[in-house]
Amino acid sequence: MLSAYLTLITILSCLALIAHRKHQVSHKEVVSKGVADTLPLLFRIPAAILAGSFLAELIPKAYVVALLGDSSGLQGILLASILGGFLPGGPMIAFPLLLALFKAGMGIPQMIALLTAWLLLAFHRIIAFELPMLGSRFVRRRLLACLPLPLLAGIAALAADNLF
């Protein structure tokens, strides 16, 4: 976690130095805009993490371990891929739920499959945005291209787990 934070600080510092050389960039305006974009997240993130922690305590661990644990293997990866496609909402909803499932005993390959399916398939986004805006032809092609990817990601993680 510290390395990610240090990487972001390094990138921020480099960008600030580059922006400092340009006369049309106002640091005060950039900081003001950044603070305005960050303020809503300051309230959402702690609430989402707290909700995920409560949810982790409410989820029956035995069911998660049996259905999505490390020992569930390929069946768990397939189930996680299906669940991930139907997982609603954005990151403020999905990640606390993923954290709760992980704390309840979900295996890493299954988690990778679920997260990949949530990112690529998201059937609620298809119905709400892609079909009305991009049409069924596009959605069909995209789904055909993306449908096997969560399963393949989970299998690759399972294979990597067995190698290391």
Protein Blocks (a to p, Z undefined) as FASTA:
>chain_A
ZZmmmmmmmmmmmmmmmmmmpmkbcfklmmmmmmmmmmmmmmmmmmmmmmmmmmmmmpcf
klmmmmmmmklmmmlmmmmmmmmmmmgcdfklmmmmmmmmmmnopafklmmmmmmmmmmn
ommlmmmmmmmmnojklmmmmmmmmmmmmmmmmmmmmmmmmmZZ
